[in-house]
């Protein structure tokens, strides 16, 4: 037993050290010394690859000795690949276009490492897609029709993918290596402090008494947690462990409970202030301030959660469900008194974003603020000691905020070490609820959670690099425009279909990057503003979490609900209809993003809300009572009419909805 456990213990220790070194590097560059793009990205990817090859074996079927040998070789290759860029990049720039043989060898190695990392972290679909794009770069002269190009050799291709910032080390990885990592760390530390239970209790206190209470609490809790974690699957396992059993107890079918949780958790990636990695990519690609992306996303995200909430309420009404008794619910006052301090980091994050401080610096301040805020409710101890503990942490947080709000310049080095030292020292206090071991566990968890995102963006960099090299993106856009006949609605449906196909094999971030590079220009050609085109693709890319046959969030929820994964996926797909409908409102009712005149905003919000209600009622087959088939058709037609970009048609849709409501009322 000792012979088996000893290597594992050693491996766990090495893994923790590497993860902490990555965290230290990211915190240092976020809080004090941002690095040049290529250096930041190469170091980050090197750490990520080493972590991945340490934590995920090449194959569990291989003999242990062979696994160690293969993974050890890949770790050494990763260090060599990253080190070569870091130590030789100035010389590489000087000979740009006139590559040395060693440049090409290391570039080939880098591509192979990324493909293998993609296979381990994400799976075969993204690996195959990346490999197909590489083959396409070679096979251009043999491709048919508009897909043909002159073809590129290894030197030109590797130069694009490894030796520039247009490939593996491009914008996608750059966003993951800066903004995304620090906010993943923010979410991991927030969870480590116990904030997850606070947000779940608060959701039950707010929504538990209404009909279908646990399901509505699931929607509210997922909005809270998802807006901070930006991960649908993490959201499912965090909130679903509490909400799914209660939904089943109340009367929801197991697949419905799983579907509600999956659909609500998916909304976390579109809910400000953090959203998913794609939100930072949108800001970077469109050269739009992150705050603008957040502002444009707030109301659409609320509409999405309202849609899920409507489905939950309709099911509860149809089955005569009631809310939970007050005796089984936490008191809102008690929950707030016990957990108010968990809201402080969130308010700090929002405040600094609205003040124009860079997202990277905001994330750094937020990470430190989480630890300090968690200490505002110290553990048991003498009253004088606890009071002094709180005062010291209030002073530390005040100092952090005072020196942090300097948008024009960063921390001085001594200030950086001082605030980081204060955070570490707070975890050593006997009164601290966040012990040093829990702090370290949260930091390691954050680093490990970043692996899939970083690997996905590196692999997506291969696709982006080939698209830029061959010009296939413009050709694909031309195909979309031609296939749609210049009709925007048909183009949107084609993009949604492409997203659905990509989502079967790609995670959200990779799906967004691939699709926006290929289809984004087509939407712009048809008159959609740049940032709206990106938001539409970003929303469509979320469907991989809830759409069978590959519905990752639904599958995670089905395990908690004890039901068939495919049934859970079908229910999640139904409840998450807002992912398909609300992007249409972004185009045809832009007032939902508070653009336009006050009158236009009011009209667009009203028809958006009524249209979503009509679609939900049509799909669920209930409006005041069980709807008859022709009434469901009326409701669906009303939804279409309310979404249509014509005031006359909108009025017709409103009339159909009113008629359906009257019929439903009379038949009760």
LOFI-684705 format. One line per 3 residues: number of its first residue (from 0); their letters; for each residue x, y, z negated of C-alpha. Coordinates in nm, 2 decimals, m for minus. Example, Ala and Ser with C-alpha at 12.3 -4.5 7.8 and 13.67 -1.06 7.14 Angstrom:
// residues 2
0) as) 1.23:m0.45:m0.78 | 1.37:m0.11:m0.71
// end
This chain:
// residues 668
0) xxx) 0.00:0.00:0.00 | 0.28:0.24:m0.09 | 0.45:0.16:0.25
3) xxx) 0.14:0.26:0.43 | 0.04:0.56:0.23 | 0.39:0.71:0.21
6) xxx) 0.42:0.80:0.58 | 0.07:0.94:0.57 | 0.14:1.15:0.27
9) xxx) 0.46:1.28:0.44 | 0.27:1.35:0.76 | m0.01:1.54:0.57
12) xxx) 0.26:1.75:0.40 | 0.43:1.83:0.73 | 0.10:1.91:0.88
15) xxx) 0.01:2.15:0.60 | 0.35:2.32:0.62 | 0.32:2.38:1.00
18) xxx) m0.04:2.50:0.96 | 0.07:2.75:0.69 | 0.36:2.87:0.90
21) xxx) 0.11:2.93:1.19 | m0.12:3.12:0.95 | 0.17:3.33:0.82
24) xxx) 0.28:3.42:1.17 | m0.08:3.52:1.27 | m0.13:3.72:0.95
27) xxx) 0.21:3.89:1.00 | 0.14:3.99:1.36 | m0.22:4.09:1.28
30) xxx) m0.14:4.30:0.98 | 0.20:4.44:1.05 | 0.38:4.37:1.37
33) xxx) 0.18:4.29:1.68 | 0.41:4.12:1.94 | 0.44:4.15:2.31
36) xxx) 0.18:3.93:2.49 | 0.41:3.66:2.62 | 0.59:3.61:2.29
39) xxx) 0.27:3.61:2.08 | 0.11:3.36:2.31 | 0.40:3.13:2.35
42) xxx) 0.47:3.10:1.98 | 0.10:3.05:1.90 | 0.06:2.78:2.16
45) xxx) 0.38:2.60:2.04 | 0.24:2.59:1.68 | m0.10:2.47:1.81
48) xxx) 0.06:2.19:2.02 | 0.28:2.07:1.73 | m0.03:2.07:1.50
51) xxx) m0.23:1.88:1.76 | 0.04:1.61:1.83 | 0.09:1.57:1.45
54) xxx) m0.28:1.53:1.37 | m0.41:1.34:1.67 | m0.22:1.03:1.78
57) xxx) m0.17:0.95:2.15 | m0.38:0.64:2.11 | m0.49:0.44:1.81
60) xxx) m0.45:0.12:2.01 | m0.08:0.16:2.04 | 0.16:0.01:1.78
63) xxx) 0.25:0.26:1.50 | 0.62:0.28:1.60 | 0.53:0.35:1.96
66) xxx) 0.28:0.62:1.86 | 0.54:0.79:1.64 | 0.79:0.78:1.92
69) xxx) 0.55:0.92:2.18 | 0.41:1.19:1.95 | 0.76:1.28:1.83
72) xxx) 0.88:1.33:2.19 | 0.58:1.55:2.27 | 0.64:1.76:1.96
75) xxx) 1.01:1.81:2.06 | 0.89:1.89:2.42 | 0.65:2.15:2.28
78) xxx) 0.92:2.32:2.08 | 1.15:2.32:2.38 | 0.88:2.46:2.61
81) xxx) 0.79:2.74:2.37 | 1.15:2.81:2.28 | 1.25:2.84:2.64
84) xxx) 1.00:3.12:2.70 | 1.08:3.30:2.38 | 1.46:3.30:2.42
87) xxx) 1.48:3.34:2.80 | 1.19:3.56:2.90 | 1.39:3.88:2.96
90) xxx) 1.62:3.68:3.20 | 1.31:3.52:3.36 | 1.17:3.87:3.43
93) xxx) 1.50:3.99:3.57 | 1.50:3.71:3.83 | 1.12:3.72:3.89
96) xxx) 1.04:3.52:4.20 | 1.38:3.37:4.22 | 1.34:3.09:3.98
99) xxx) 1.62:2.87:3.84 | 1.56:2.49:3.85 | 1.53:2.49:3.47
102) xxx) 1.24:2.74:3.49 | 1.05:2.50:3.72 | 1.13:2.19:3.51
105) xxx) 1.01:2.36:3.19 | 0.70:2.49:3.37 | 0.61:2.14:3.49
108) xxx) 0.66:2.02:3.13 | 0.43:2.30:3.00 | 0.15:2.20:3.24
111) xxx) 0.18:1.84:3.14 | 0.18:1.92:2.77 | m0.13:2.14:2.81
114) xxx) m0.31:1.86:3.01 | m0.23:1.60:2.74 | m0.33:1.84:2.46
117) xxx) m0.66:1.90:2.64 | m0.73:1.53:2.67 | m0.67:1.49:2.29
120) xxx) m0.85:1.80:2.17 | m1.14:1.84:2.41 | m1.16:1.52:2.62
123) xxx) m1.12:1.40:2.97 | m1.37:1.63:3.15 | m1.17:1.96:3.10
126) xxx) m0.85:1.77:3.17 | m0.98:1.64:3.50 | m1.11:1.98:3.60
129) xxx) m0.77:2.14:3.53 | m0.59:1.87:3.72 | m0.83:1.91:4.02
132) xxx) m0.76:2.28:4.04 | m0.38:2.20:4.04 | m0.44:1.95:4.33
135) xxx) m0.65:2.21:4.51 | m0.35:2.45:4.50 | m0.15:2.19:4.69
138) xxx) m0.42:2.07:4.92 | m0.55:2.40:5.06 | m0.46:2.33:5.43
141) xxx) m0.66:2.01:5.41 | m0.98:2.16:5.25 | m1.29:2.21:5.46
144) xxx) m1.45:2.54:5.56 | m1.43:2.84:5.32 | m1.24:2.63:5.06
147) xxx) m0.93:2.61:5.28 | m0.61:2.81:5.21 | m0.25:2.80:5.31
150) xxx) m0.14:2.58:5.02 | 0.13:2.63:4.76 | 0.44:2.44:4.65
153) xxx) 0.55:2.35:4.30 | 0.78:2.65:4.26 | 0.51:2.90:4.35
156) xxx) 0.24:2.72:4.14 | 0.45:2.67:3.83 | 0.57:3.03:3.86
159) xxx) 0.21:3.14:3.84 | 0.10:2.91:3.56 | 0.41:2.92:3.33
162) xxx) 0.63:3.21:3.41 | 0.37:3.49:3.42 | 0.07:3.60:3.21
165) xxx) m0.17:3.50:3.49 | m0.18:3.13:3.40 | m0.14:2.93:3.08
168) xxx) m0.03:3.24:2.89 | m0.30:3.45:3.04 | m0.58:3.66:2.88
171) xxx) m0.79:3.36:2.75 | m0.50:3.23:2.54 | m0.40:3.58:2.45
174) xxx) m0.75:3.64:2.30 | m0.73:3.31:2.11 | m0.38:3.39:1.98
177) xxx) m0.49:3.73:1.84 | m0.85:3.81:1.77 | m1.01:3.46:1.76
180) xxx) m0.76:3.30:1.52 | m0.79:3.56:1.26 | m1.17:3.55:1.26
183) xxx) m1.17:3.17:1.25 | m0.95:3.21:0.94 | m1.20:3.46:0.81
186) xxx) m1.48:3.21:0.84 | m1.28:2.92:0.69 | m1.18:3.13:0.38
189) xxx) m1.54:3.26:0.34 | m1.65:2.89:0.33 | m1.37:2.80:0.08
192) xxx) m1.49:3.06:m0.16 | m1.84:2.90:m0.18 | m2.02:3.16:0.03
195) xxx) m2.19:2.89:0.23 | m2.41:2.79:m0.06 | m2.49:3.16:m0.13
198) xxx) m2.61:3.22:0.23 | m2.82:2.90:0.22 | m2.98:2.98:m0.11
201) xxx) m3.05:3.34:0.01 | m3.22:3.20:0.32 | m3.44:2.97:0.11
204) xxx) m3.53:3.25:m0.13 | m3.63:3.47:0.17 | m3.81:3.22:0.39
207) xxx) m3.89:2.91:0.18 | m4.24:3.02:0.07 | m4.38:3.06:0.42
210) xxx) m4.52:2.77:0.62 | m4.25:2.54:0.75 | m4.02:2.71:0.49
213) xxx) m3.72:2.48:0.51 | m3.71:2.50:0.89 | m3.74:2.88:0.87
216) xxx) m3.47:2.89:0.61 | m3.25:2.68:0.85 | m3.29:2.95:1.11
219) xxx) m3.21:3.23:0.87 | m2.92:3.05:0.71 | m2.78:2.96:1.05
222) xxx) m2.80:3.33:1.15 | m2.61:3.42:0.84 | m2.34:3.15:0.86
225) xxx) m2.32:3.14:1.24 | m2.26:3.51:1.26 | m1.95:3.46:1.05
228) xxx) m1.82:3.12:1.17 | m1.89:3.15:1.54 | m1.90:2.77:1.57
231) xxx) m2.22:2.58:1.64 | m2.10:2.24:1.52 | m1.95:2.38:1.20
234) xxx) m2.27:2.56:1.14 | m2.47:2.24:1.18 | m2.27:2.04:0.93
237) xxx) m2.26:2.34:0.68 | m2.63:2.43:0.67 | m2.78:2.11:0.81
240) xxx) m2.67:1.90:0.52 | m2.92:2.11:0.31 | m3.19:2.20:0.55
243) xxx) m3.25:1.88:0.76 | m3.35:1.66:0.46 | m3.59:1.93:0.34
246) xxx) m3.74:1.97:0.69 | m3.80:1.60:0.71 | m3.96:1.60:0.36
249) xxx) m4.20:1.87:0.46 | m4.33:1.68:0.77 | m4.10:1.77:1.06
252) xxx) m4.00:1.46:1.27 | m3.63:1.37:1.23 | m3.55:1.47:1.59
255) xxx) m3.74:1.80:1.54 | m3.54:1.88:1.22 | m3.21:1.80:1.41
258) xxx) m3.33:2.01:1.71 | m3.42:2.31:1.49 | m3.08:2.30:1.32
261) xxx) m2.89:2.26:1.64 | m3.08:2.54:1.82 | m3.04:2.78:1.52
264) xxx) m2.68:2.69:1.47 | m2.60:2.76:1.84 | m2.73:3.11:1.80
267) xxx) m2.44:3.18:1.57 | m2.21:3.21:1.87 | m2.42:3.50:2.01
270) xxx) m2.49:3.67:1.68 | m2.28:3.97:1.58 | m2.06:4.07:1.41
273) xxx) m1.81:3.79:1.49 | m1.99:3.58:1.75 | m1.78:3.32:1.93
276) xxx) m1.44:3.34:2.10 | m1.62:3.44:2.42 | m1.72:3.78:2.28
279) xxx) m1.35:3.88:2.24 | m1.29:3.75:2.59 | m1.57:3.96:2.72
282) xxx) m1.41:4.27:2.56 | m1.07:4.18:2.71 | m1.19:4.09:3.06
285) xxx) m1.42:4.39:3.10 | m1.18:4.63:2.91 | m1.48:4.72:2.69
288) xxx) m1.44:4.80:2.32 | m1.54:4.50:2.11 | m1.79:4.72:1.92
291) xxx) m1.97:4.79:2.25 | m2.01:4.41:2.31 | m2.14:4.38:1.95
294) xxx) m2.40:4.66:2.00 | m2.52:4.52:2.32 | m2.56:4.18:2.17
297) xxx) m2.75:4.26:1.85 | m3.11:4.28:1.97 | m3.08:3.99:2.22
300) xxx) m2.94:3.77:1.94 | m3.22:3.87:1.71 | m3.47:3.78:1.99
303) xxx) m3.31:3.44:2.02 | m3.35:3.36:1.65 | m3.71:3.50:1.67
306) xxx) m3.78:3.25:1.95 | m3.65:2.96:1.74 | m3.85:3.09:1.45
309) xxx) m4.16:3.10:1.66 | m4.12:2.74:1.76 | m4.08:2.65:1.39
312) xxx) m4.39:2.85:1.29 | m4.60:2.70:1.57 | m4.51:2.34:1.47
315) xxx) m4.59:2.42:1.11 | m4.92:2.58:1.20 | m5.02:2.29:1.43
318) xxx) m4.96:2.03:1.15 | m5.10:2.24:0.86 | m4.77:2.26:0.68
321) xxx) m4.72:2.48:0.38 | m4.42:2.64:0.23 | m4.22:2.51:m0.07
324) xxx) m4.35:2.59:m0.41 | m4.19:2.88:m0.59 | m4.07:2.65:m0.87
327) xxx) m3.85:2.46:m0.61 | m3.70:2.78:m0.46 | m3.41:3.00:m0.59
330) xxx) m3.50:3.35:m0.71 | m3.38:3.62:m0.47 | m3.28:3.83:m0.76
333) xxx) m3.08:3.55:m0.92 | m2.91:3.46:m0.59 | m2.81:3.82:m0.52
336) xxx) m2.68:3.86:m0.88 | m2.46:3.55:m0.85 | m2.34:3.60:m0.50
339) xxx) m2.35:3.97:m0.41 | m1.97:3.98:m0.39 | m1.98:3.75:m0.08
342) xxx) m2.14:4.03:0.12 | m1.85:4.27:0.05 | m1.61:4.12:0.32
345) xxx) m1.89:4.12:0.57 | m1.97:4.49:0.50 | m1.60:4.58:0.52
348) xxx) m1.57:4.40:0.85 | m1.87:4.58:1.00 | m1.76:4.92:0.86
351) xxx) m1.42:4.90:1.01 | m1.54:4.78:1.35 | m1.78:5.07:1.36
354) xxx) m1.50:5.31:1.26 | m1.30:5.20:1.57 | m1.02:5.00:1.39
357) xxx) m0.88:4.73:1.62 | m1.05:4.39:1.58 | m0.72:4.23:1.50
360) xxx) m0.65:4.46:1.21 | m1.01:4.43:1.09 | m0.98:4.06:1.08
363) xxx) m0.66:4.09:0.88 | m0.83:4.32:0.63 | m1.13:4.10:0.62
366) xxx) m0.92:3.79:0.54 | m0.75:3.96:0.24 | m1.08:4.11:0.13
369) xxx) m1.24:3.77:0.11 | m0.99:3.65:m0.15 | m1.01:3.97:m0.35
372) xxx) m1.39:3.98:m0.34 | m1.43:3.62:m0.46 | m1.24:3.72:m0.78
375) xxx) m1.51:3.98:m0.87 | m1.69:3.70:m1.05 | m1.41:3.54:m1.25
378) xxx) m1.43:3.19:m1.42 | m1.49:3.13:m1.78 | m1.25:3.30:m2.02
381) xxx) m1.23:3.57:m2.28 | m1.45:3.87:m2.21 | m1.16:4.11:m2.22
384) xxx) m0.95:3.90:m1.98 | m1.24:3.87:m1.73 | m1.30:4.24:m1.75
387) xxx) m0.93:4.32:m1.68 | m0.93:4.06:m1.40 | m1.22:4.23:m1.23
390) xxx) m1.08:4.58:m1.27 | m0.74:4.47:m1.13 | m0.91:4.32:m0.82
393) xxx) m1.13:4.62:m0.77 | m0.82:4.84:m0.77 | m0.65:4.60:m0.53
396) xxx) m0.94:4.60:m0.29 | m0.96:4.98:m0.31 | m0.60:5.01:m0.23
399) xxx) m0.63:4.76:0.06 | m0.92:4.96:0.21 | m0.74:5.29:0.15
402) xxx) m0.42:5.19:0.34 | m0.62:4.99:0.59 | m0.82:5.27:0.74
405) xxx) m0.54:5.42:0.95 | m0.65:5.35:1.31 | m0.35:5.53:1.46
408) xxx) m0.08:5.32:1.28 | m0.03:4.99:1.10 | 0.08:4.90:0.76
411) xxx) 0.43:4.98:0.64 | 0.63:4.67:0.58 | 0.63:4.72:0.20
414) xxx) 0.25:4.78:0.21 | 0.20:4.46:0.41 | 0.40:4.25:0.16
417) xxx) 0.23:4.42:m0.13 | m0.13:4.35:m0.02 | m0.05:3.99:0.08
420) xxx) 0.14:3.94:m0.25 | m0.17:4.07:m0.44 | m0.39:3.81:m0.27
423) xxx) m0.15:3.52:m0.35 | m0.11:3.64:m0.71 | m0.49:3.66:m0.76
426) xxx) m0.52:3.29:m0.68 | m0.26:3.22:m0.96 | m0.48:3.39:m1.22
429) xxx) m0.64:3.15:m1.47 | m0.97:3.34:m1.42 | m0.97:3.31:m1.04
432) xxx) m1.25:3.10:m0.90 | m1.04:3.05:m0.59 | m0.74:2.85:m0.70
435) xxx) m0.42:2.84:m0.51 | m0.49:2.49:m0.39 | m0.83:2.59:m0.26
438) xxx) m0.68:2.89:m0.09 | m0.42:2.67:0.08 | m0.69:2.42:0.18
441) xxx) m0.89:2.70:0.34 | m0.59:2.84:0.53 | m0.50:2.49:0.66
444) xxx) m0.86:2.43:0.75 | m0.87:2.76:0.95 | m0.55:2.67:1.14
447) xxx) m0.68:2.32:1.23 | m1.02:2.47:1.34 | m0.83:2.69:1.59
450) xxx) m0.68:2.40:1.78 | m0.97:2.32:2.01 | m1.02:2.69:2.10
453) xxx) m0.66:2.76:2.17 | m0.61:2.44:2.38 | m0.93:2.51:2.57
456) xxx) m0.81:2.86:2.66 | m0.47:2.73:2.76 | m0.63:2.48:2.99
459) xxx) m0.87:2.74:3.12 | m0.56:2.95:3.20 | m0.46:2.68:3.45
462) xxx) m0.80:2.72:3.62 | m0.78:3.10:3.62 | m0.42:3.09:3.75
465) xxx) m0.52:2.87:4.05 | m0.83:3.08:4.12 | m0.61:3.39:4.13
468) xxx) m0.35:3.23:4.34 | m0.58:3.08:4.60 | m0.86:3.34:4.60
471) xxx) m1.13:3.06:4.56 | m1.32:3.28:4.32 | m1.42:3.53:4.59
474) xxx) m1.51:3.24:4.82 | m1.73:3.08:4.55 | m1.90:3.42:4.49
477) xxx) m1.97:3.45:4.86 | m2.13:3.10:4.85 | m2.35:3.19:4.56
480) xxx) m2.46:3.51:4.73 | m2.53:3.33:5.06 | m2.72:3.04:4.89
483) xxx) m2.94:3.29:4.70 | m3.01:3.48:5.02 | m2.92:3.80:4.82
486) xxx) m3.20:3.74:4.57 | m3.08:3.81:4.22 | m3.32:3.58:4.04
489) xxx) m3.22:3.29:4.26 | m2.85:3.37:4.20 | m2.92:3.37:3.82
492) xxx) m3.08:3.03:3.84 | m2.79:2.90:4.04 | m2.54:3.03:3.78
495) xxx) m2.75:2.87:3.50 | m2.75:2.54:3.69 | m2.37:2.56:3.74
498) xxx) m2.33:2.64:3.37 | m2.54:2.34:3.28 | m2.32:2.11:3.49
501) xxx) m2.00:2.26:3.35 | m2.14:2.24:3.00 | m2.17:1.86:3.03
504) xxx) m1.79:1.84:3.00 | m1.66:2.16:2.87 | m1.67:2.34:2.54
507) xxx) m1.84:2.68:2.53 | m1.53:2.90:2.57 | m1.38:2.70:2.86
510) xxx) m1.72:2.69:3.03 | m1.75:3.06:3.00 | m1.40:3.13:3.14
513) xxx) m1.44:2.90:3.44 | m1.79:3.02:3.52 | m1.72:3.39:3.48
516) xxx) m1.41:3.37:3.71 | m1.61:3.19:3.98 | m1.96:3.34:3.95
519) xxx) m1.91:3.67:3.77 | m1.82:3.86:4.09 | m2.13:3.72:4.27
522) xxx) m2.36:3.87:4.00 | m2.17:4.21:4.04 | m2.22:4.19:4.41
525) xxx) m2.59:4.17:4.35 | m2.60:4.48:4.14 | m2.55:4.34:3.79
528) xxx) m2.32:4.57:3.57 | m1.99:4.41:3.48 | m2.04:4.36:3.11
531) xxx) m2.40:4.24:3.16 | m2.28:3.98:3.41 | m2.03:3.86:3.15
534) xxx) m2.29:3.85:2.87 | m2.52:3.65:3.10 | m2.25:3.39:3.17
537) xxx) m2.16:3.38:2.80 | m2.52:3.31:2.70 | m2.56:3.04:2.97
540) xxx) m2.24:2.88:2.85 | m2.39:2.81:2.51 | m2.63:2.55:2.66
543) xxx) m2.36:2.27:2.63 | m2.44:2.26:2.26 | m2.81:2.18:2.31
546) xxx) m2.87:2.04:2.66 | m2.87:1.66:2.72 | m2.69:1.45:2.82
549) xxx) m2.41:1.64:2.65 | m2.55:1.84:2.35 | m2.27:1.85:2.09
552) xxx) m2.45:2.05:1.82 | m2.76:1.83:1.86 | m2.56:1.52:1.83
555) xxx) m2.40:1.64:1.51 | m2.74:1.73:1.37 | m2.88:1.39:1.48
558) xxx) m2.63:1.21:1.25 | m2.75:1.42:0.96 | m3.12:1.35:1.05
561) xxx) m3.07:0.98:1.11 | m3.24:1.00:1.45 | m3.16:0.92:1.81
564) xxx) m2.90:1.17:1.95 | m3.08:1.20:2.29 | m3.42:1.28:2.12
567) xxx) m3.25:1.54:1.91 | m3.10:1.69:2.22 | m3.43:1.72:2.40
570) xxx) m3.58:1.90:2.10 | m3.28:2.13:2.07 | m3.31:2.21:2.44
573) xxx) m3.67:2.31:2.39 | m3.61:2.52:2.08 | m3.31:2.69:2.25
576) xxx) m3.51:2.82:2.55 | m3.40:3.17:2.46 | m3.06:3.09:2.60
579) xxx) m3.21:3.08:2.95 | m3.49:3.34:2.91 | m3.32:3.63:2.73
582) xxx) m3.04:3.67:2.99 | m3.32:3.74:3.24 | m3.44:4.02:3.01
585) xxx) m3.09:4.16:3.01 | m3.13:4.21:3.38 | m3.50:4.28:3.42
588) xxx) m3.56:4.45:3.08 | m3.23:4.62:2.99 | m3.41:4.83:2.73
591) xxx) m3.37:4.53:2.49 | m3.01:4.64:2.46 | m3.12:4.99:2.38
594) xxx) m3.02:5.14:2.72 | m3.25:5.38:2.89 | m3.51:5.62:2.77
597) xxx) m3.70:5.56:2.44 | m4.02:5.48:2.64 | m3.84:5.22:2.85
600) xxx) m3.68:5.07:2.54 | m4.02:5.04:2.37 | m4.18:4.88:2.68
603) xxx) m3.90:4.64:2.74 | m3.89:4.53:2.38 | m4.26:4.48:2.37
606) xxx) m4.29:4.27:2.69 | m3.98:4.08:2.59 | m4.13:3.98:2.25
609) xxx) m4.47:3.90:2.40 | m4.31:3.71:2.69 | m4.10:3.49:2.45
612) xxx) m4.41:3.43:2.24 | m4.60:3.32:2.55 | m4.33:3.08:2.66
615) xxx) m4.29:2.93:2.31 | m4.67:2.88:2.28 | m4.69:2.72:2.63
618) xxx) m4.40:2.48:2.56 | m4.53:2.38:2.21 | m4.90:2.37:2.33
621) xxx) m5.03:2.57:2.04 | m5.18:2.92:1.99 | m5.41:2.95:1.70
624) xxx) m5.51:2.59:1.78 | m5.41:2.30:2.00 | m5.39:2.45:2.35
627) xxx) m5.57:2.28:2.64 | m5.37:2.21:2.96 | m5.51:2.51:3.15
630) xxx) m5.44:2.74:2.85 | m5.08:2.63:2.85 | m5.07:2.72:3.22
633) xxx) m5.22:3.06:3.13 | m4.95:3.12:2.87 | m4.67:3.02:3.10
636) xxx) m4.81:3.25:3.37 | m4.84:3.53:3.11 | m4.47:3.48:3.02
639) xxx) m4.36:3.50:3.38 | m4.57:3.82:3.43 | m4.43:3.99:3.12
642) xxx) m4.07:3.91:3.23 | m4.13:4.03:3.59 | m3.96:4.37:3.67
645) xxx) m4.29:4.54:3.77 | m4.52:4.74:3.55 | m4.82:4.62:3.74
648) xxx) m4.72:4.26:3.71 | m4.64:4.32:3.34 | m4.99:4.44:3.28
651) xxx) m5.12:4.13:3.45 | m4.91:3.92:3.22 | m5.04:4.10:2.92
654) xxx) m5.40:4.05:3.04 | m5.33:3.67:3.08 | m5.18:3.65:2.73
657) xxx) m5.48:3.84:2.58 | m5.71:3.60:2.76 | m5.53:3.30:2.62
660) xxx) m5.54:3.45:2.27 | m5.91:3.51:2.29 | m5.97:3.15:2.41
663) xxx) m5.75:3.02:2.13 | m5.94:3.22:1.87 | m6.28:3.12:1.99
666) xx) m6.19:2.75:1.99 | m6.07:2.74:1.63
// end
